[in-house]
Structure formats: C-alpha cells, structure tokens
Amino acid sequence: MTCRTPRTLLAAACSLGILAGGPAVAQTIYPVDRADVLIGQKFDFKVEFPGIADPAKVKVTINGKDHAAVLGKAARFIERESGVDASALLLRDVAIERPGTYTVTATDGTSSSSVTWTVYATGPRKVKNVVLMIGDGMGIAHRTAARIMSKGIKEGKYHGKLAIDDMPRMALIGTSGVDAIVTDSANSASAYTSGHKSSNNAVGVYVDRTPDHFDDPRVEYIGEFVKRRKNMAVGVVTNAEIYDATPAAMGAHTAKRTENQAIVDMLYALKPEVMMGGGSPYFLPQSNPLSKRTDDRDYVAQAAADGYRVTRTAQEMMAAAHDPRTRKLFGLYNTRFLDGYLDREILKPSYVLPNQPDLPDMARAALEVLSRHPNGFVLMIESALTDKYTHQLDTERAVYDTIMLDKTAEVVKEFATRRGDTLVIITPDHTHSISLVGTVNDDAPGPDMREKVGVYQHAGFPNYVDANGDGYPDRPDVSRRLFMTLGIYPDHYETWRPKTEGIFFPTVKDKDGNYVANEAYRAVPGAVLVQGNMPRSESNGVHAADDVLLTAMGPGSERIHGFMDNTDVFRVMAEALGLGHRPKKR
C-alpha cells in the first residue's frame, strides 16, 4: 500500500507514517493530524479513500464511537468524487462543543488511518477588542533598517526605538504550512485567523485532491466566529488589494488565492463593518470600463445600499470616520494596491494616484468607527507593501513602508494604551531572505560600484537626513546609504542605487517564457549583471522559511513567549476574547 499525494499536499497521515517509520496509511482525514480546534468552531470533516470504496465496509469512528454520534450527523458517502476516481466521506459545517482529545479512525475494510485533534475551551473574556496587524514579509533586516533610517544611529547607539520595538511581549513564530516549509501570505494569514494550517495559495481550507477550488474542506475564521456567536464587529484594512491573500483570509475560502472575483464575493458576504483597501476593479460591474468582473454586481452601490459610508479619498475617509453616525465604513482608494510612502510623499512620480490615505490614517479611521460597536471588534490591519517591494528587490521602498507600518503601530498602541481593553498583536506572516549587510558609499574612490560597498568597519554609518523630524528620511539617495541584499534572486542588474525613477522591475520574460535580467538597468553607471540562483520560472525574490518576530501588548498577551506556531496566534486571540468559554451551570 502506498501513500498518495493529494492536489497540493502530502497527506498528513501519510507523512506521519513515513516519519514514524510505521506502516503507510491509505485514508486522508481533514482536519489533519494534530489540529487544534476551538470548541464551537465550524469545520468541514472529510475522509478521502484511495480508490472506490464499498460503503458497506467503510467505517469512521471518533474515540471509538461512530462519527455521527460525535459530530451530530452522518457524513455523506461520495462513491466517485468529481474529477477523482475514488470515494470520500464529507460532512460540512460541524462543530464540537466538548473539549478533549479526539482520535478519528477511518477504514475502507482493507486499510485504516487515524488522526488526533485537540479540541480546546478557553477561560472567560479578558478584552473587548483584538487588533491583529500583519506586516507582510517583514523580516528582522527590515526592522533594523527602519530603525536606522527613522531614528538614526551614532557610535552604535540608536537615537530612539520603533513603536514595534517597545512592546512588552515577543515570540518567534513558525510559519510553515501543511504542504511545505516555506509559506505564502495566503497560507500563513489563514493560520493566524483560523488556527488551522493550510497550503500555499489557499485560504480557509484544507486543500483536498479534487480540481474544484471551492469545494475543499473549510475551517471557520475568527471574524466569522465572532460575528456568528458574539455579535461583534469586524474590520479588514489593507494597503493591498482587498482581495489579496492576507485580507482574503478574513472571510474567503478557496484553494486558489487568485480567484479575485469570488474572493470579493465571499469577503463582502461576511459584511465586515469596516472594509478598506485597493483593488476597485473587482468591486465594479462589468459595464464599468475599469471593471474586471464577469458579472453585473456593483459592490460600491451595494455597500451604499447596505448602510456603509462609501469613501474614495483620504479626505472622505476621515470625514466619514469623524461623523458619529458612521458605524460602517467602506473604502476603495486605488485600482491596484495603494502606492507606497516613498512614491506618494517624496518622489511623486506620475503613476501615483492622488488623495490616497496613509495606512496610519486608515487604522485611525477604522478604530474610530469600530469603537462605536458595543460588543467589541476584531480588526485585521495589513501593511502589505514591505513584501511587495522586497519581491521586486526594491529595498528602499520596502524600508520606507516598514517605517509606515511602525507609524501605524503607534496609532494602534495609543488606542490600546488609552483604553486598556484591547489585545494588540503585530507580526509578519513570513520573511524574505533579506539581510542588512553594510553601506554603499558614493564617495569611495573609483567608478566600480562594487568597491563602494562597505562591510564590517568600512560600513560606518549612513547619512540620511530627516529635516522635518517626521521619522522618514527626506531622500533615499544620500551619498552613504544602507545596503540590503537577498539570499535568493533571479538574474538582474545590481545598481547599488535607490530606484528613484520608479519601482524596480528586475526581470522580463524572454521568448521561451524564462525570466531574464531587465536590460533597462544595464546602462546605469556601474551596473553589474548578477547571475540568479533560483529557477528561471521565478520573476523576483521569494519568501523564506525563517521564523518571524511577533510583538504584542494588552490583556491576553502574556501567553506570548518563546517559540510559537502561527496557529497558536489564533488561540491567543480566542483565549483573550473568551470565545471558548462555557460558564459552569449551577
């Protein structure tokens, strides 16, 4: 008997058999082995058999009892799954209300497999609100560079700390998914917001073997849970497209993160009280020239009809937030992701759309509106651009937006400190293979840019200027500047200079479909062709499996320490909100 490989994952039970040196197993069970499940949290239960099974011989038990006795109803037997010549058992929208250890055993009469789940309760509620801030792709090097560029450093001592440096709780977070050690944003964000591991490109589901991107076994998000059971408000704020991977992990369920139209449909169906970001074309009916939809749904009109204050500029957003009658806020501020700080406030190239809000102001507006809801709220804020620019090997833009993340953290920290009833968690979803390795000194002798790179004692200190004291360097292209580099990259031209002419596009696709160095940078004085060290099918930098650094404050944050899994972050939020608390009956 051999192990099977479903669409994107090697079955957890199968892996267990290999790792333990035990016999290979046949059935794949979802949720997977060692899943932690909050009591009352909905999930889809599925068993996949390796071939056509005889229903008379199929038996699935939980702790030795028939599964229907534990889950409340029997799973549906599917003799042949769509697109798969094999049988399955499927039961959607179940929940377990009693905490404990649950061992699930499935057999088709020939072979059997088992998984074990931990179903947990929580203590009573400690906080009214939770703010989860996700710094997409932010690594330690981004933080260090942001501290140097924002606060300055002299004789080895910084002139100040970042807001994210000065939080009382800290932990290393493991980000690996079900299918690989390296995660994408969808998979990792989904782990934070559901407490369940998933696979690359997937949100809110365990990726099964069928080709349908929407039939995979689902798990309930924290936003769905608190709206369903606690009548709490939910906020989704991002400077990416609202349908991008991280915000999608607040309400969408799909094995394919690029199903933008369907993700918008699912997110809107959640009815978050605050919903702000970019990506307007997927909210407009196909009759609109800007639309990318294939139907006539007009979510801008729908939002207005549903009682949202609809805003399109920073000024409209703040005016709506300050209006005490506003309880629901909807904002679309760009056709794609919002422009980053360096372009928007300093370089101001022609492609920048005017009147976009700053992420700190979006956070401020969201907090103001959500605070009007008496049952509290869960707010997810994504600072997305550090990741997007690091993918492009555009390190200056990435660091400017790490500073912007920190300015957003200041806003959230001030809110939480003033009220004392809010748990704040600030964490990346994954890292890049990026390091801060020294400086580039234009005044070093000679034309060879490589020889201008200073390492060790030759790095010295950069000479950024922040004349107005706003925490952002006035210009990135000073004569002595930070030098950051990635450990894995495509072919590209290294110029050792900030890309003040526009966002860096390191590669272009050749006639064979491979990504090669973009010749547009060849003529930059001193530019050198760098041979890539990754597959030519990849166009830019990629994520790394390194742990990420989480910081937190507020009631409930005392659970955060040492090393934790990304799924543990969901449990911290659930504990703080008392989502699994069941008072004892007298």
RAHU-V97606 format. One record per backbone hydrogen bond with DSSP energy under -0.5 kcal/mol. CO is the residue of the C=O (numbers start at 1). NH is the residue of the N-H. If there is no record, write none. Layout:
<<CO & NH> <CO & NH>>
//
This chain:
<<4 & 6> <4 & 11> <9 & 6> <9 & 11> <11 & 15> <12 & 16> <13 & 17> <14 & 18> <15 & 19> <16 & 20> <17 & 22> <18 & 21> <28 & 48> <30 & 46> <32 & 35> <35 & 118> <37 & 120> <38 & 41> <42 & 220> <43 & 94> <44 & 46> <45 & 91> <46 & 30> <47 & 49> <47 & 89> <48 & 28> <51 & 53> <51 & 87> <53 & 55> <54 & 57> <54 & 58> <59 & 107> <60 & 67> <61 & 105> <62 & 65> <65 & 62> <66 & 69> <66 & 70> <67 & 71> <68 & 72> <76 & 78> <76 & 90> <77 & 79> <78 & 88> <81 & 84> <82 & 211> <84 & 86> <86 & 81> <87 & 49> <88 & 78> <89 & 47> <90 & 76> <91 & 45> <94 & 43> <96 & 40> <97 & 99> <100 & 102> <100 & 119> <101 & 103> <102 & 104> <102 & 117> <103 & 63> <103 & 105> <104 & 115> <105 & 61> <106 & 113> <107 & 59> <111 & 108> <113 & 106> <115 & 104> <116 & 34> <117 & 102> <117 & 119> <118 & 37> <118 & 120> <119 & 100> <120 & 39> <129 & 423> <130 & 132> <130 & 379> <131 & 133> <131 & 425> <132 & 134> <132 & 381> <133 & 135> <133 & 427> <134 & 136> <134 & 383> <135 & 138> <135 & 429> <136 & 387> <139 & 143> <140 & 144> <141 & 145> <142 & 146> <143 & 147> <144 & 148> <145 & 149> <146 & 150> <147 & 151> <147 & 152> <148 & 152> <152 & 159> <154 & 157> <157 & 154> <162 & 165> <162 & 166> <165 & 167> <169 & 552> <171 & 550> <172 & 564> <173 & 548> <174 & 566> <180 & 177> <184 & 188> <185 & 189> <186 & 190> <187 & 191> <188 & 192> <189 & 193> <190 & 194> <190 & 196> <191 & 195> <193 & 222> <198 & 178> <198 & 179> <199 & 202> <201 & 257> <203 & 254> <204 & 219> <205 & 207> <206 & 208> <206 & 217> <212 & 215> <213 & 255> <217 & 206> <218 & 44> <221 & 225> <222 & 226> <223 & 227> <224 & 228> <225 & 229> <226 & 230> <226 & 232> <233 & 378> <234 & 273> <234 & 274> <235 & 380> <236 & 276> <237 & 382> <239 & 338> <240 & 278> <241 & 244> <244 & 248> <245 & 249> <246 & 249> <247 & 250> <248 & 251> <248 & 252> <254 & 203> <256 & 259> <258 & 260> <259 & 263> <260 & 264> <261 & 265> <262 & 266> <263 & 267> <264 & 268> <265 & 269> <266 & 270> <267 & 270> <267 & 271> <267 & 272> <268 & 271> <273 & 329> <274 & 236> <275 & 331> <276 & 238> <277 & 333> <278 & 242> <279 & 282> <280 & 283> <281 & 284> <281 & 292> <281 & 293> <283 & 299> <283 & 300> <284 & 293> <285 & 288> <288 & 291> <295 & 286> <297 & 299> <298 & 302> <299 & 303> <300 & 304> <301 & 305> <302 & 306> <303 & 308> <304 & 307> <308 & 310> <309 & 330> <311 & 332> <313 & 317> <314 & 318> <315 & 319> <316 & 320> <317 & 321> <318 & 322> <319 & 323> <322 & 324> <323 & 326> <325 & 327> <328 & 309> <329 & 275> <330 & 311> <331 & 277> <334 & 279> <334 & 280> <335 & 281> <336 & 279> <340 & 344> <341 & 345> <341 & 346> <342 & 346> <342 & 347> <343 & 348> <349 & 352> <353 & 356> <355 & 314> <358 & 362> <359 & 363> <360 & 364> <361 & 365> <362 & 366> <363 & 367> <364 & 368> <365 & 369> <366 & 370> <367 & 371> <369 & 372> <370 & 373> <372 & 374> <373 & 376> <376 & 233> <377 & 130> <378 & 235> <379 & 132> <379 & 381> <380 & 237> <380 & 382> <381 & 134> <381 & 383> <382 & 239> <382 & 384> <383 & 136> <384 & 387> <384 & 388> <385 & 389> <386 & 390> <387 & 391> <388 & 392> <389 & 394> <390 & 393> <391 & 541> <393 & 395> <394 & 398> <395 & 399> <396 & 400> <397 & 401> <398 & 402> <399 & 403> <400 & 404> <401 & 405> <402 & 406> <403 & 407> <404 & 408> <405 & 409> <406 & 410> <407 & 411> <408 & 412> <409 & 413> <410 & 414> <411 & 415> <412 & 416> <413 & 417> <414 & 418> <415 & 419> <416 & 420> <421 & 128> <421 & 129> <423 & 131> <424 & 553> <425 & 133> <425 & 427> <426 & 551> <427 & 135> <431 & 544> <432 & 434> <433 & 487> <435 & 437> <435 & 485> <438 & 483> <439 & 454> <440 & 442> <440 & 481> <441 & 444> <447 & 449> <448 & 451> <449 & 452> <450 & 453> <452 & 441> <452 & 454> <453 & 455> <454 & 439> <455 & 458> <456 & 459> <456 & 460> <465 & 474> <466 & 469> <476 & 478> <479 & 442> <480 & 463> <481 & 440> <482 & 484> <483 & 437> <483 & 438> <485 & 435> <489 & 533> <492 & 494> <492 & 530> <493 & 495> <494 & 528> <498 & 500> <499 & 502> <504 & 506> <506 & 518> <508 & 516> <510 & 513> <514 & 510> <514 & 516> <516 & 508> <517 & 519> <518 & 521> <519 & 522> <521 & 524> <524 & 527> <528 & 494> <529 & 531> <530 & 492> <535 & 538> <536 & 515> <542 & 433> <544 & 431> <548 & 173> <548 & 550> <550 & 171> <551 & 426> <552 & 169> <553 & 424> <554 & 557> <556 & 559> <557 & 560> <559 & 561> <562 & 172> <564 & 174> <565 & 568> <565 & 569> <566 & 569> <566 & 570> <567 & 571> <568 & 572> <569 & 573> <570 & 574> <571 & 575> <572 & 576> <573 & 577> <574 & 578> <574 & 579> <575 & 578> <576 & 126> <576 & 127> <578 & 581> <580 & 122> <580 & 582>>
//
